[in-house]
Amino acid sequence: MMQFAPALHRIGNDIIAVYLVDTPEGVTIIDAGLAGQWKDLLAELAAIGRTLDDVRGVVLTHGDSDHIGFAERLRRDHGVPVYVHEADAARARGEESTRPAWGPMRIGATARFLWYAMRKNGLKTTPLAEVVTVRDGEVLDLPGSPRIIGVPGHSPGSIAIHVPVADAVFVGDALTTRHVLTGSAGPQPAPFTDDPGGAVASLARLEGLGATWVLPGHGTPWNRGVDEAVREVRRAAAASAQ
């Protein structure tokens, strides 16, 4: 758990991260990690003087199982709406899944990823019974006024979420700063991507946002600006293609 800017908090770690945007209007949660990160959520809320009653919504960057972990519990037991792009709604509801290629891996890094996922009940993910669908360009009526930016590629409904008040863009698996299968650090394409070429091309939609913080679902928070992160991902993609 960590706070790395006045309105920004993270639970989890560089393997699997969940973010909280804390404003006077309440809390917006970005992604819901793994089911076993529920206790981490409660602890972080308590640490910042908040409760589950202060959570106004969960916005999912996409519908994969390691991003929806405790979302249904929040929705079902506490009435918190869960937002996901319409193209990933079926995935978040457990109605469809994909099997993208794993790609390169190193035993140590892959083992750490799988062990953490198992320890945090990654095999016990509950699909969402209901979602609120969003589209590219929407500004949600949630704390921080998150704006939806479609970045299809990792999945058809992958989105980035721009929160200007926090000087941040949450990118899910549109890119990563720590490859969970190799341990390689720095901005680069994320593994388990449906359409790798499309994912890199979609990053052009993030250029010019001016956000300092780039916050991935996996990896270290990046504070050298979104344009530099995009350049790094393109360089990494080009190098891996050679």
Summary of the structure (lengths in Angstrom):
residues: 242
radius of gyration: 16.2
end to end distance: 38.0
largest distance: 50.9
contacts: 883
relative contact order: 0.16
helix: 32%
strand: 25%
